[in-house]
Amino acid sequence: MSLSVVATIDGMRRTLAPLRREGKVIGLVPTMGALHAGHGRLMELARRETDCVVVSVFVNPTQFNDQQDYAKYPRTLPRDVEFCQALGAELVFAPDAAEMYPQPATSFVEVAGVSERLCGEFRPGHFRGVATVVAKLFHIVQPDRAYFGEKDAQQLAVIRRMVRDLDIPVTVVGVPTVREPDGLALSSRNQRLSPEERSLAPAVYRTLQRIRSRIADGAGDPREIRQDAVAELERVPGMRVEYLEIVDPEEMRPVGRIEGPVLAAAAVWLGSTRLIDNQLCAPANASPSGRLPPEKALRRPTK
Ligand code: PAF
């Protein structure tokens, strides 16, 4: 099957129905476009694990709490389509905002608790927008498997919780963060960094790595680790820490003492660009897998 680009919900349903009838396993990679090697990794895994890879490209207005940020978000559909073709995707779903939200929305998916902390505290409504659009994409595509990057660890936790709570029949697959050689996590937002900012940005990864080593070496007081890490980042010219927390990886709630696997998660501003990153950490005796914990399998085994 060669790549098709579909812009309507009805078109998606008509294209996917016969494939589903033939028993094809459908994989969804939800994106906001400006595709890079991090998305590529999601697509490669989807390619290996499913029969039909659907990539959605939709800059979702309801997850931006800042309209300027929404307006500035890179939109590169022709390039994204070529990228999907090169990676062997079958379908690109690229609706516009009027197709996804023909009327102002009045129904939303709200994932309480896990959505409210970290990014949720600083971007009110963000995870409600994410959960709602991902639920809509799940209804439109009805994928067997859906692929999300572990860089957005809180987003992944929110989606896993939504799928569990609402019995959505999809297996959510978390995919490890892809990094530049100097450690910077790949993100569509990296394009906005000036050359000077780009050279400073890997400080976030280095600081998270230092936290990881300290915890592996037995440091157990998150307040002390946090304080040192924030001070380290704020010494970087132009960098402002929005949050840096050591949390439990499922609930995203700050821990009082480090006794098992924890997630060190940070959001920083470098000039006008917001960067997020995280590292799973654990004391040496807790043998971390280095990966975020999956929710229990919710669906029949797929190929
Ligand atoms: O991670 C993203 O790119 C977006 O939040 C997502 C999951 C595609 C929803 O708009």
Boltz pocket constraint, residues with backbone or C-beta under 6 A from the ligand:
constraints:
  - pocket:
      binder: B
      contacts: [[A, 30], [A, 31], [A, 32], [A, 56], [A, 58], [A, 60], [A, 63], [A, 129], [A, 130], [A, 133], [A, 134], [A, 152], [A, 155]]
      max_distance: 6.0
